[in-house]
Amino acid sequence: MPQQHQKLYVLAYDIANKSRLQRVHRVMTDWGIALQYSVWLLPVLPRQLKRLLEELERLIDPQADDVRVYPLPERPHIHQLGCACKMEGVMLLGNRPIEQTITAMLG
């Protein structure tokens, strides 16, 4: 069986209820890198993404909440304007720009 490689995805959510929002946020801290409060970078295998989405599906209300996932190209070119979101507990590799950090993560 061919070896799978991590791919990059951007996951964004809009959760209508505060307690559901907190639960979704807690789950996301185990899976991705926070780019903004409800926008996450996911360096995951496709099967891991499937598992994450199944977990989120159990937490959200599909009538009130919105979760979206966008695949990124293998080597994305990222432009960042303004100051980066600095959320508690989020640590990138050194002081490199996010594009260099992603390149280092993917090898």
N, C-alpha and C positions, 0 to 999 in steps of 0.2 A: 504494500500500500504506500503511495507517495506521501512524503512528509508534508504536513500543512504548515504554513507560515502565518505569523500574525499579520493581520491587516488593520488598517486604521479606519475608524468610524467616528463620526461626530454624532452624539446623542443629545437631544434637547428635549426639555419637557416643560409643560405648563400644567400644574396640578392645582385644582380648584380648592381643595380642602387642606388646612394647615397640618393636620395629623397625617394625612396621606403623603403630603409633601415631605414631611420629616422622615417618614419611613422610606420613601423613594430616595431621598438624599443619603440616608444611611447606607442603603444598598449600593448606591453609586460610588460611595467612598471606597468600597472594596473592589470596584471594577475599573475605574478610570481616573483620569486627571482632570480636575476642575479647571475649565477655561474661563467660565463665568459662573454665576450662581446656579443656573439651570442648564448649562452647556458643558458637556464632557467630551474629552478625547478618549477613545477606547482603542488601545492596542491589543486586540484579542484575536484568537482563532475563530473561524466561522462557527464552530460548534459551541464555543463559549458565548458568542453573541446570542445564539439561539437560546441557550440556558438563561442568560441575563434577561432576555425579553420575556421568557416564560415566567421568570420571577417577578418582573415588573407588572406583567399582565394580572397576576394575582393581587397586586397591591392597589392598582388604579381603578377608578370608575370610568369605564369607556364612554359613558354619556357626558361626563364633565371634564375629563382630563385628556391631555394630548401628549403623546410621546412619539418622537420622530428620530429615525436613524438614517444618516447619510454616509455612504462609503466615500472614502477619500482615495485619490490616486496613490500608487505605490510610493512615489516621492513627491509629496505635495509641496507647492511653493506657497508659503504662508506670509501674509503681510499683517503686521500688527501696528496699529496706531493707538496712541495714548498709553496710559500705564496699564500694565498687566494686572489682572485680578489676583490679589494675594489673599487667599482664603486660609484660615487656620488649619494646620495639618497638611497643607499642600506644599511639597518640596520638589522642585525640578532639579535636574542634575547640574549643580553649579549655577553660574550666572549666565549660562548660554541662552541665546534666543530660543524660542520654542521650536523653530524649524531644526536647529542643531540637536536639540534634545530628542526630537522625534527620530531623526536620522540615527542617533546613537542607540535608541531603544530598538529600532528595527534591524540594526546591524548592517 
